[in-house]
């Protein structure tokens, strides 16, 4: 397993898919929830600034697994610990 702090093409789309399928299975939500997640991720992608935003993409055998991020962490730059 490895964790990376950069966004590659396709990462956010895959995370959207993970949210859509997980929440459909766990909470019986329909496609509208996935649309909501896609809209928020689109905003995140367009405004992403590595100085104030943070993303941690977890991969296991080069496959993305549940992942987290912070959008707009105040005015202080985010420090990533090794």
C-alpha positions in Angstrom: 0.0 0.0 0.0 1.2 3.5 -0.7 -0.3 7.0 -0.2 0.4 9.8 -2.6 -0.5 13.5 -2.4 -0.9 14.4 -6.0 -3.9 14.1 -8.3 -3.6 12.1 -11.5 -6.1 12.1 -14.4 -9.0 9.7 -13.5 -8.4 9.8 -9.8 -11.4 12.0 -8.9 -13.7 10.1 -11.4 -12.8 6.8 -9.7 -13.4 8.3 -6.2 -16.8 9.5 -7.4 -17.6 6.0 -8.6 -16.5 4.5 -5.3 -18.8 6.9 -3.5 -21.7 6.1 -5.8 -21.4 2.3 -5.5 -20.7 2.3 -1.7 -23.5 4.6 -0.7 -25.9 2.8 -3.1 -25.1 -0.4 -1.4 -24.8 0.8 2.2 -27.6 3.4 2.3 -29.8 2.5 -0.8 -29.1 5.9 -2.4 -29.6 6.4 -6.1 -27.7 8.1 -8.9 -28.6 11.5 -7.6 -26.1 11.1 -4.7 -23.4 10.3 -7.2 -24.3 13.4 -9.1 -24.0 15.5 -5.9 -20.5 14.0 -5.3 -19.5 14.6 -8.9 -20.5 18.3 -8.7 -18.5 18.8 -5.4 -15.5 16.9 -6.8 -15.7 19.1 -10.0 -15.5 22.2 -7.9 -12.6 20.7 -5.9 -10.7 19.8 -9.1 -11.1 23.3 -10.6 -10.0 25.1 -7.5 -7.4 22.7 -6.2 -4.4 24.6 -4.8 -1.7 22.4 -3.2 -0.7 25.3 -0.9 -4.1 25.1 1.0 -5.8 21.9 -0.1 -4.7 18.4 0.7 -5.4 15.1 -0.9 -4.2 11.6 0.1 -4.8 9.0 -2.6 -4.4 5.5 -1.1 -3.4 2.8 -3.5 -3.2 -1.0 -3.0 -1.5 -2.8 -5.9 -2.0 0.4 -8.0 -5.8 0.4 -7.3 -7.3 3.3 -5.4 -8.8 2.4 -2.1 -10.9 4.7 0.3 -9.3 8.1 0.2 -9.5 11.5 2.0 -8.8 15.1 1.5 -9.0 18.6 2.9 -10.3 21.5 0.8 -9.4 25.0 1.9 -7.5 24.5 5.1 -7.8 28.1 6.3 -5.1 30.6 5.4 -2.2 28.5 6.6 -0.4 26.2 4.1 -0.9 22.5 4.7 2.2 20.7 5.8 2.5 17.1 4.7 4.4 14.8 7.0 6.6 12.1 5.4 
